[in-house]
């Protein structure tokens, strides 16, 4: 870790040490893991990592959070809530992440109060505010959540450097947004959709892919994989297996996106905050003309209704 990054990490750690205690909104991703490690160093047993379990959190991510917290040596709490109880979240507008983050962080504050802790921290870093429309950050500001990485000016690349210094195996872990980010804006978030997305992505993980998404376009599964894994996804055996298994999960059609993995490719605006995780990794990009027409209506049915020449 170079001197500049070490100085920033020290500043974040010292700022945390001035507090009586801290509860870290903890997803087990690299950002929240670094905050948890800094908080553990600064506050010892007065630091707690807290993961919010809900329908949008893949089971594997919760398992990872437990494991990483144990590696850090920080006390780990799990609280539960349901985004699906909020009709504004279910409606899946372009402010979905605001409603999700508000519920999630409010639950964190409840857990902190139960432990006599007045400070809730998250993993927003200095790269996040510059990545476009991020409604989740509005909730962070409104609830007065402390963002040690942001305050110390620590960028995403520097977060990974600090994680490597701590020996955390999530240093190179890809960002993992909540499952609802796989559903195009305007299409309701339902338990059925979240469940089949989770199961479909579990298959890709089992088959060895590391950077991927399965987007649910109202019954059409659009598989995205990282550019360096696209060749494997083009294997006919993979195509056959993916189609068979994903149809079994309840999808009507299965496609492979030849452009490869893009963060937030079903989001409504450039840089939109598609992340519903506790830590705030940015995971979004531009309008997706492939998913909606000018009126915002899905065009998937129109594509499959067309007659294409076969000769």
Secondary structure, 3 states (H helix, E strand, C coil): CCHHHHHHHHHHHHHHHCCCCEEEECCCCHHHHHHHHHHHHHHHHHEEEEEEECCCCCHHHHHHHHHHHHHHCCEEEEEECCHHHCHHHHCCCCCHHHHHHHHHHHHHHHHHHHCCCCCEECCCCCCHHHCCCCHHHHHHHHCCCECHHHHCCCCHHHHHHHHHHCCCCCCCCCCCCCHHHHECCCCCCCHHHHHHHHHHHHHHHHCCCCCEEEEEECCEEEEEECHHHHHHHCCHHHHHHHHHHHHHCCCCEEEECCCCCCCCCCCCCCCCCCCCCCCCCCCCCCCCCCCECCCCCECHHHHHHCCCCCC
